[in-house]
Amino acid sequence: MILAEIFKNNRLSIEDLAKIIGVSRRTLIRDLDKLKEQRRLLRVGSDKAGNWEIL
């Protein structure tokens, strides 16, 4: 679900993404960390002005 939402809009903030998916911010961060470890997702740029890149 995370990758599908990022595919639609790669500029989503963590807060916005958590609201869309319906999980807490902390849960989303944990899941994003797992995707980064699996090298399926990468954050490019700063937290504020950056974007997500699906690998």
C-alpha positions as CSV (number, residue, x, y, z in Angstrom):
1,M,0.0,0.0,0.0
2,I,2.9,2.4,0.8
3,L,4.5,1.9,-2.6
4,A,1.2,2.3,-4.4
5,E,0.5,5.6,-2.7
6,I,4.1,6.8,-3.3
7,F,3.8,5.8,-7.0
8,K,0.7,8.1,-7.3
9,N,2.5,11.0,-5.6
10,N,6.2,10.8,-4.7
11,R,6.2,14.1,-2.8
12,L,4.0,12.9,0.1
13,S,5.2,13.7,3.6
14,I,5.3,11.0,6.2
15,E,2.3,12.6,8.0
16,D,0.2,12.7,4.8
17,L,1.1,9.2,3.9
18,A,0.3,7.9,7.4
19,K,-3.2,9.6,7.2
20,I,-3.9,8.1,3.7
21,I,-2.9,4.6,4.8
22,G,-4.6,4.9,8.2
23,V,-1.6,4.1,10.4
24,S,0.3,6.0,13.1
25,R,3.3,8.0,12.1
26,R,5.6,5.7,14.1
27,T,4.2,2.6,12.3
28,L,4.7,4.2,8.9
29,I,8.3,5.1,9.8
30,R,9.0,1.5,10.8
31,D,7.5,0.2,7.6
32,L,9.5,2.8,5.5
33,D,12.7,1.7,7.2
34,K,12.0,-1.9,6.3
35,L,11.4,-0.9,2.6
36,K,14.7,1.1,2.6
37,E,16.6,-1.8,4.1
38,Q,15.2,-4.0,1.3
39,R,16.3,-1.4,-1.2
40,R,12.8,-1.0,-2.6
41,L,12.5,2.7,-1.6
42,L,14.8,5.7,-1.3
43,R,14.3,9.3,0.0
44,V,15.9,11.8,-2.3
45,G,16.6,15.3,-0.9
46,S,15.5,16.8,2.4
47,D,12.5,15.7,4.5
48,K,10.7,18.9,3.7
49,A,11.5,19.4,0.0
50,G,12.6,15.9,-1.1
51,N,10.7,13.1,-2.8
52,W,10.5,9.3,-2.7
53,E,12.0,7.1,-5.3
54,I,10.8,3.6,-5.9
55,L,13.7,1.4,-6.8
